[in-house]
Amino acid sequence: MDININHEKCVLYDCLECLDVCPVDIFTVMNGKLVLTDKDKCYRCLVCQDICNYDAITFDY
């Protein structure tokens, strides 16, 4: 399962909830975009996808 960030849908500076809810802190902001710091740390709890009101974070199954 892969995690995807749709930067066109992400309203980074109006939200940032994914940064707050991720239990393993895999998200950060670089050059004005949300990025994954360590995809391998993600254990696919899907809380970031569930909290995203903009459908910017998705998982491929």
ABEGO torsion letter per residue (X at the ends): XBBBBBAAABBAAABGAAAAABAAGABBBBGGBBBBABAAABAGAGAAAAABAAGABBBBX
